[in-house]
């Protein structure tokens, strides 16, 4: 299988998983997939948001998020 074909197969799995409504782990069990490979391809094929990269490069700062209810150390 060529790298392009492999990417297409994983993209189809990700599309099917998104439509399934189950967790990634459950989908992998149903489809006999290795979960860490699923996570790798999900991240690799995810659309990137170039706007955050440009913002950081332009200002020298990056965006930080504070999640309430999580104790800070």
C-alpha positions as CSV (number, residue, x, y, z in Angstrom):
1,X,0.0,0.0,0.0
2,X,1.4,3.4,-1.0
3,X,1.6,6.2,1.6
4,X,-1.2,8.0,-0.2
5,X,-3.5,4.9,-0.1
6,X,-2.7,4.4,3.6
7,X,-3.6,8.0,4.3
8,X,-6.9,7.6,2.4
9,X,-7.8,4.5,4.3
10,X,-7.2,6.2,7.6
11,X,-9.1,9.3,6.5
12,X,-12.1,7.1,5.8
13,X,-11.8,5.5,9.2
14,X,-11.7,8.9,10.9
15,X,-14.7,10.0,8.9
16,X,-16.6,6.9,9.8
17,X,-15.6,7.3,13.5
18,X,-16.9,10.9,13.5
19,X,-20.2,9.7,12.2
20,X,-20.4,6.8,14.6
21,X,-20.9,8.8,17.8
22,X,-18.7,6.3,19.8
23,X,-15.4,7.0,21.4
24,X,-12.2,6.5,19.5
25,X,-11.3,3.6,21.7
26,X,-14.7,1.9,21.1
27,X,-14.4,2.5,17.4
28,X,-11.0,0.9,17.2
29,X,-12.2,-2.2,19.1
30,X,-15.2,-2.5,16.7
31,X,-12.9,-2.2,13.7
32,X,-9.9,-4.2,15.1
33,X,-7.6,-1.1,14.8
34,X,-4.7,-0.3,17.0
35,X,-5.7,2.8,19.1
36,X,-2.4,4.6,19.1
37,X,-2.2,4.3,15.3
38,X,-5.7,5.8,15.1
39,X,-4.6,8.7,17.3
40,X,-1.5,9.2,15.2
41,X,-3.5,9.4,12.0
42,X,-6.3,11.5,13.5
43,X,-3.6,14.1,14.5
44,X,-1.7,13.8,11.3
45,X,-4.8,14.3,9.1
46,X,-6.4,17.0,11.2
47,X,-6.7,20.4,9.6
48,X,-4.2,22.9,10.9
49,X,-5.0,26.3,12.1
50,X,-2.3,28.5,10.6
51,X,-3.8,31.7,12.1
52,X,-2.4,30.8,15.6
53,X,1.0,30.3,14.1
54,X,0.9,33.6,12.4
55,X,-0.3,35.3,15.5
56,X,2.6,33.9,17.5
57,X,5.1,34.9,14.9
58,X,3.7,38.4,14.5
59,X,3.5,39.2,18.2
60,X,6.0,36.9,19.9
61,X,3.3,35.7,22.2
62,X,1.1,32.6,22.2
63,X,-2.4,32.1,23.3
64,X,-2.9,30.5,26.8
65,X,-6.1,29.0,28.1
66,X,-7.2,28.8,31.8
67,X,-9.5,25.9,32.7
68,X,-11.5,26.8,35.8
69,X,-11.9,24.1,38.4
70,X,-8.5,22.7,37.8
71,X,-6.1,23.5,40.6
72,X,-2.9,25.3,39.6
73,X,0.4,24.1,41.0
